[in-house]
Amino acid sequence: MFYMNEQRKPNIGIKGLIVAGLTLALLIPTFLINNLVRERETRQGEAFKEISSKWAETQTIAGPLVSVPYIEYFKDTSGTVKKFRKFIHILPDQLNIDGNISPEKRSRGIFETVVYKSSLTFKGSFSNLLHATAEIPRENILFDQAFISVGITDLRGIEENVQLKWNGAPYLFNSGVETTDILEIGINSPVKINTSDTGNDVVDFSFNLNLNGSQFLYFTPVGKETNVNINSNWKTPSFSGSFLPDKRTITESGFKANWKVLHLNRNYPQTWLNSAYSVNSSSFGINLILPIDNYTKADRSIKYAILIIGLTFLIFFFLELINNKSVHPLQYILIGFALCIFYILLLSISEHLNYNISYLIASIMTIGLIAWYSISILKDKKLAALIAGNLIILYGFIFCLIQLEDFALLMGSIGLFIILALVMFFSKKIDWAGFSNRQNTNTNDLKKGAD
């Protein structure tokens, strides 16, 4: 026990500086705990990648689009004529995508991620295919080598053969892409373009795609008008990308989402040559997020560690002054370590239980430990109860801030203002000069207060 006598009782100013220094020093373990959160979050990401590598990665579907090869002749400086095979790319006038997503949770150890199976139907039409090639000399165009392509991020996710119906005729898609002008990975199928028509005919197409993936499913609006309708039994979707749904319904039984995107909404035309444009930036879709991200909330709670430690130390310091009690700097350190252990408890428990329950358990354990320790060092159950009550309010306040999203900054700033006002109110009741005088002249009373 730290006895307060003239020889051993530090000056109030020095004691205050020691407490402030300990508060700052305890930011080091909180920094290390924050690194631990990052490490666990990284391990969660590694578990997600491992599951995805065996199932299928996130999927982005781009297409379909028709490509028609043509020959371009080029004369070099020596006068030699060389020819190159290039492509005219044509996007559909109408593209309708209807589908259902069936998500599943997969675990790797204690870490969870979301994978899904999807059943998608693509329907639409191309028009004026001959007109789209008009700027290239007719004799240079290889119509008999025309093909249709669909970009798919991870081909391992394809569950069944994909059959294309092109103007009523069946074709089977092949793996890979004929050109990487637009698509890096995907499937393709040869198609027949009728060169004897007027160029005004409409060609209908359709195909079904059963595709597995992980967490994300994105679409690229290549149609002059693209309509996407998706439904699923997943309760917590996040809609992201370049376009949000025009209509969406989220209930306890799942969600439905509808997008309508026009060619005027994106920055590329319906027809171009070679790699003049990219379609990747216009993708949109669904993120099947898990309902709770414990690591994000744990990280947010650690950001308030300086507030919890500083205010707890301030409460003990004021109780020392007002009630003539004595708390040794080593005892401040032990109390600070108990406050830091809270975050390790929160992190470890939340990996197995709901975050809110984990927060409750960790705070009860921490507050109970500090209250029990306060009884032994202050020799006063009422003061220990006062400290426990203040900690309950502090942890409750931080819990509310973590739950808030849009109003977290507003409520946090108001709460800090109220806390500062209370500290100023109670500190003005302390006779700082009188306390210093009593410290120097009333040694017996100080000993009695320490006892």
C-alpha positions, 0 to 999 in steps of 0.5 A, a space after each residue: 500500500 502506498 502511504 502518504 507522508 511528507 517524505 513519500 507523498 509526491 507533489 500533486 502537480 507531479 502526481 498529475 503529470 505521472 498519471 497523464 504520462 501513464 495514460 499516454 504510455 498505455 496507448 502502446 499496448 492499445 496500438 499493439 492490440 489494434 495490430 492484433 485486430 488487423 492480423 486477425 482481419 488479415 487471416 480472415 481475408 486469407 481464409 476467404 481467399 482459400 475458400 474462394 480458390 477452391 470454390 470460385 472467386 468473385 464474379 463479374 459478367 460482361 457481355 454478350 458482345 459480337 466480334 467480327 474479324 477484319 483484315 487491315 493492310 499496312 505498308 511498312 517503310 520498306 514498301 512491304 505490305 503486311 496484314 493484321 487481323 483486327 476486330 469490330 465489336 458490336 454490343 446488343 440493343 437489348 439485354 435482359 438478365 433474370 436470375 436467382 442467387 442461393 448463398 451459403 456460409 462456408 467456414 475455415 476454422 473460426 472464420 466465415 465467408 459467403 459463397 453462392 450458386 446463381 442461376 441466370 438467364 440472358 435474353 436480348 437482341 442484336 440489330 443492324 449487324 451489317 450496318 455496324 461494319 459499314 466503315 470497313 471495306 466489305 471484302 476485308 471483313 471475315 463474316 464467316 469467323 464472327 463470334 459472340 463472347 461473354 466475359 466471366 471472371 472465374 471460369 471454374 464457377 461454371 457448373 454446366 455447359 452453356 448453350 446459346 440460341 442464336 436466331 433459333 439455332 443452337 450453339 455451344 460455348 467454348 472456353 476462352 476468348 478469341 481476342 483480349 481487346 475487351 475481355 480478358 477471360 470468358 467463353 465464346 461461340 461462333 455465330 452466323 451473320 446473314 450477309 445477304 440481308 439488308 442489314 436491318 434484321 434483328 437477331 435474337 439470342 438467349 442462354 442460361 448460365 449456372 455460375 458459382 462465385 464468392 461474395 460478389 456478383 457483378 454485371 456489365 451493362 453492355 446493352 443499349 438498354 440493360 435490364 437486370 432482375 435478381 432475387 435471393 434469400 439473403 437478408 443482408 445484401 449490399 448494392 454497389 458498383 456504378 449503378 444502384 437498383 432502380 427498385 429493391 425490396 429487402 425482407 426477412 425472407 430475402 431481397 429482390 433488386 431491379 436495374 435499368 441502365 441505358 447506353 446513355 448512362 455509360 461512357 462507351 458506344 455500341 460499336 467500336 474497333 479493336 481496344 478503343 474502349 473498356 467496359 469494366 468501369 461500368 459494372 454493378 451488382 450485389 455484395 453478399 456481406 455477412 451481417 456483422 463484421 466483428 473486426 471492424 467494430 473491434 477496431 472502432 472500439 479501440 479508437 476510444 481507448 484513450 478516452 476510457 483510460 484517461 477518464 478512468 484515471 481522472 476519476 481515480 485521481 479526483 477521488 484521491 484528492 477529494 477523499 484523501 485516498 492514495 493510489 500508487 502509480 503501479 496501481 494505476 498501471 495495473 488498472 490501465 492494463 485491465 482496461 487494455 485487456 478489455 479489448 483482447 477479451 472483446 476481440 477473442 470472444 467476438 470471434 465465437 459469439 455475437 459482437 453485442 454479447 461479446 461486448 457485454 461479457 468483456 465489459 462486465 469482466 473488466 468493470 468487475 475486476 476494477 471494482 474489486 481492485 478498487 475496494 482493496 486499494 481505496 478501502 471504501 465500497 461506496 467509492 468502488 461502486 461509484 467507479 463501477 457506475 462511471 465505467 458502466 456509463 463510459 462503456 455504454 456510451 462507447 457501445 452506442 457510438 459503435 452501433 451508430 453510423 451516420 450520427 456517430 461523430 455528432 453523438 461522440 462530439 456531444 458526449 465528449 463536450 458533456 464529459 469535459 463539462 462534468 470534469 470542469 464542474 467537479 475540478 472547480 470544487 477542489 481547492 488545489 492550493 489548499 490541498 498543497 498546503 495541507 499536504 505540507 502541514 497536516 502529515 497526521 491527517 494524510 496518514 489517517 486518510 491513507 489508512 
